[in-house]
Amino acid sequence: MMRSERAVQTVKKTLWKNAEDKHLALSHCRTTPLEGLHLSPAQILMGRRPHTKLPVKISLLVPKPSSFHEVKRHFDMEKTKLTFCHDGVE
């Protein structure tokens, strides 16, 4: 299954489980760190952890921009892995 399909499936499942508060469900999806990068999509976009209903240390909410090169390198490596898996070993 492609990553985009998996992401859509995850969001749909989250929205279905949290039918009462869809905004909170989407907030949880946006603030969950990505595997291997340890940054959430919201952190990459805003440069800081967004406020959530979960308790968090105040020091973690201070803006700390992530390295653009680190994020780009992570996504390039993921793309290379997916291409290798898709094309197969020749």
CNS distance restraints for C-alpha pairs under 8 A (distance, minus, plus):
assign (resid   1 and name CA) (resid   5 and name CA) 6.55 0.50 0.50
assign (resid   1 and name CA) (resid   6 and name CA) 6.61 0.50 0.50
assign (resid   2 and name CA) (resid   6 and name CA) 6.25 0.50 0.50
assign (resid   3 and name CA) (resid   7 and name CA) 6.05 0.50 0.50
assign (resid   4 and name CA) (resid   8 and name CA) 6.26 0.50 0.50
assign (resid   5 and name CA) (resid   9 and name CA) 6.15 0.50 0.50
assign (resid   6 and name CA) (resid  10 and name CA) 6.12 0.50 0.50
assign (resid   7 and name CA) (resid  11 and name CA) 6.24 0.50 0.50
assign (resid   8 and name CA) (resid  12 and name CA) 6.11 0.50 0.50
assign (resid   9 and name CA) (resid  13 and name CA) 6.09 0.50 0.50
assign (resid  10 and name CA) (resid  14 and name CA) 6.11 0.50 0.50
assign (resid  11 and name CA) (resid  15 and name CA) 6.08 0.50 0.50
assign (resid  11 and name CA) (resid  26 and name CA) 7.39 0.50 0.50
assign (resid  11 and name CA) (resid  29 and name CA) 7.04 0.50 0.50
assign (resid  12 and name CA) (resid  16 and name CA) 6.05 0.50 0.50
assign (resid  13 and name CA) (resid  17 and name CA) 6.18 0.50 0.50
assign (resid  14 and name CA) (resid  18 and name CA) 6.16 0.50 0.50
assign (resid  14 and name CA) (resid  25 and name CA) 6.13 0.50 0.50
assign (resid  14 and name CA) (resid  26 and name CA) 7.78 0.50 0.50
assign (resid  14 and name CA) (resid  29 and name CA) 7.99 0.50 0.50
assign (resid  15 and name CA) (resid  19 and name CA) 5.91 0.50 0.50
assign (resid  15 and name CA) (resid  22 and name CA) 5.88 0.50 0.50
assign (resid  15 and name CA) (resid  25 and name CA) 5.98 0.50 0.50
assign (resid  15 and name CA) (resid  26 and name CA) 7.38 0.50 0.50
assign (resid  18 and name CA) (resid  22 and name CA) 6.19 0.50 0.50
assign (resid  18 and name CA) (resid  25 and name CA) 6.11 0.50 0.50
assign (resid  21 and name CA) (resid  25 and name CA) 6.52 0.50 0.50
assign (resid  22 and name CA) (resid  26 and name CA) 6.26 0.50 0.50
assign (resid  23 and name CA) (resid  27 and name CA) 6.07 0.50 0.50
assign (resid  24 and name CA) (resid  28 and name CA) 6.31 0.50 0.50
assign (resid  25 and name CA) (resid  29 and name CA) 6.54 0.50 0.50
assign (resid  26 and name CA) (resid  30 and name CA) 6.21 0.50 0.50
assign (resid  27 and name CA) (resid  31 and name CA) 6.13 0.50 0.50
assign (resid  27 and name CA) (resid  52 and name CA) 7.74 0.50 0.50
assign (resid  28 and name CA) (resid  32 and name CA) 6.09 0.50 0.50
assign (resid  30 and name CA) (resid  40 and name CA) 6.42 0.50 0.50
assign (resid  30 and name CA) (resid  41 and name CA) 5.61 0.50 0.50
assign (resid  30 and name CA) (resid  42 and name CA) 5.62 0.50 0.50
assign (resid  31 and name CA) (resid  40 and name CA) 5.13 0.50 0.50
assign (resid  31 and name CA) (resid  41 and name CA) 6.56 0.50 0.50
assign (resid  31 and name CA) (resid  42 and name CA) 5.80 0.50 0.50
assign (resid  31 and name CA) (resid  43 and name CA) 7.43 0.50 0.50
assign (resid  31 and name CA) (resid  49 and name CA) 7.55 0.50 0.50
assign (resid  31 and name CA) (resid  50 and name CA) 7.26 0.50 0.50
assign (resid  32 and name CA) (resid  39 and name CA) 7.85 0.50 0.50
assign (resid  32 and name CA) (resid  40 and name CA) 5.25 0.50 0.50
assign (resid  32 and name CA) (resid  41 and name CA) 7.64 0.50 0.50
assign (resid  33 and name CA) (resid  37 and name CA) 7.32 0.50 0.50
assign (resid  33 and name CA) (resid  38 and name CA) 5.12 0.50 0.50
assign (resid  33 and name CA) (resid  39 and name CA) 4.67 0.50 0.50
assign (resid  33 and name CA) (resid  40 and name CA) 3.82 0.50 0.50
assign (resid  33 and name CA) (resid  41 and name CA) 7.18 0.50 0.50
assign (resid  34 and name CA) (resid  38 and name CA) 5.63 0.50 0.50
assign (resid  34 and name CA) (resid  39 and name CA) 5.75 0.50 0.50
assign (resid  34 and name CA) (resid  40 and name CA) 5.52 0.50 0.50
assign (resid  34 and name CA) (resid  41 and name CA) 7.42 0.50 0.50
assign (resid  36 and name CA) (resid  74 and name CA) 7.81 0.50 0.50
assign (resid  37 and name CA) (resid  71 and name CA) 7.30 0.50 0.50
assign (resid  37 and name CA) (resid  74 and name CA) 6.80 0.50 0.50
assign (resid  39 and name CA) (resid  43 and name CA) 5.92 0.50 0.50
assign (resid  39 and name CA) (resid  44 and name CA) 6.57 0.50 0.50
assign (resid  40 and name CA) (resid  44 and name CA) 6.37 0.50 0.50
assign (resid  41 and name CA) (resid  45 and name CA) 6.22 0.50 0.50
assign (resid  42 and name CA) (resid  46 and name CA) 5.91 0.50 0.50
assign (resid  42 and name CA) (resid  47 and name CA) 7.72 0.50 0.50
assign (resid  42 and name CA) (resid  48 and name CA) 7.64 0.50 0.50
assign (resid  42 and name CA) (resid  49 and name CA) 6.98 0.50 0.50
assign (resid  42 and name CA) (resid  50 and name CA) 6.95 0.50 0.50
assign (resid  43 and name CA) (resid  47 and name CA) 4.94 0.50 0.50
assign (resid  43 and name CA) (resid  48 and name CA) 4.93 0.50 0.50
assign (resid  43 and name CA) (resid  49 and name CA) 5.29 0.50 0.50
assign (resid  43 and name CA) (resid  50 and name CA) 7.24 0.50 0.50
assign (resid  43 and name CA) (resid  66 and name CA) 7.90 0.50 0.50
assign (resid  44 and name CA) (resid  48 and name CA) 7.68 0.50 0.50
assign (resid  44 and name CA) (resid  65 and name CA) 7.85 0.50 0.50
assign (resid  44 and name CA) (resid  66 and name CA) 6.61 0.50 0.50
assign (resid  46 and name CA) (resid  65 and name CA) 7.94 0.50 0.50
assign (resid  47 and name CA) (resid  63 and name CA) 5.65 0.50 0.50
assign (resid  47 and name CA) (resid  64 and name CA) 5.67 0.50 0.50
assign (resid  47 and name CA) (resid  65 and name CA) 4.37 0.50 0.50
assign (resid  47 and name CA) (resid  66 and name CA) 6.18 0.50 0.50
assign (resid  48 and name CA) (resid  60 and name CA) 7.74 0.50 0.50
assign (resid  48 and name CA) (resid  61 and name CA) 6.01 0.50 0.50
assign (resid  48 and name CA) (resid  62 and name CA) 6.33 0.50 0.50
assign (resid  48 and name CA) (resid  63 and name CA) 4.44 0.50 0.50
assign (resid  48 and name CA) (resid  64 and name CA) 5.77 0.50 0.50
assign (resid  48 and name CA) (resid  65 and name CA) 6.82 0.50 0.50
assign (resid  49 and name CA) (resid  60 and name CA) 6.76 0.50 0.50
assign (resid  49 and name CA) (resid  61 and name CA) 5.33 0.50 0.50
assign (resid  49 and name CA) (resid  62 and name CA) 7.73 0.50 0.50
assign (resid  49 and name CA) (resid  63 and name CA) 7.53 0.50 0.50
assign (resid  50 and name CA) (resid  61 and name CA) 6.91 0.50 0.50
assign (resid  51 and name CA) (resid  61 and name CA) 7.43 0.50 0.50
assign (resid  56 and name CA) (resid  60 and name CA) 7.11 0.50 0.50
assign (resid  57 and name CA) (resid  61 and name CA) 7.31 0.50 0.50
assign (resid  58 and name CA) (resid  62 and name CA) 7.17 0.50 0.50
assign (resid  66 and name CA) (resid  70 and name CA) 7.65 0.50 0.50
assign (resid  66 and name CA) (resid  71 and name CA) 7.58 0.50 0.50
assign (resid  67 and name CA) (resid  71 and name CA) 6.41 0.50 0.50
assign (resid  68 and name CA) (resid  72 and name CA) 6.08 0.50 0.50
assign (resid  69 and name CA) (resid  73 and name CA) 5.89 0.50 0.50
assign (resid  70 and name CA) (resid  74 and name CA) 6.20 0.50 0.50
assign (resid  71 and name CA) (resid  75 and name CA) 6.39 0.50 0.50
assign (resid  72 and name CA) (resid  76 and name CA) 6.03 0.50 0.50
assign (resid  73 and name CA) (resid  77 and name CA) 6.11 0.50 0.50
assign (resid  74 and name CA) (resid  78 and name CA) 6.28 0.50 0.50
assign (resid  75 and name CA) (resid  79 and name CA) 6.10 0.50 0.50
assign (resid  76 and name CA) (resid  80 and name CA) 6.17 0.50 0.50
assign (resid  77 and name CA) (resid  81 and name CA) 6.19 0.50 0.50
assign (resid  78 and name CA) (resid  82 and name CA) 6.20 0.50 0.50
assign (resid  79 and name CA) (resid  83 and name CA) 6.08 0.50 0.50
assign (resid  80 and name CA) (resid  84 and name CA) 6.08 0.50 0.50
assign (resid  81 and name CA) (resid  85 and name CA) 6.14 0.50 0.50
assign (resid  82 and name CA) (resid  86 and name CA) 5.94 0.50 0.50
assign (resid  83 and name CA) (resid  87 and name CA) 5.92 0.50 0.50
assign (resid  84 and name CA) (resid  88 and name CA) 5.77 0.50 0.50
assign (resid  84 and name CA) (resid  89 and name CA) 7.25 0.50 0.50
assign (resid  85 and name CA) (resid  89 and name CA) 7.82 0.50 0.50
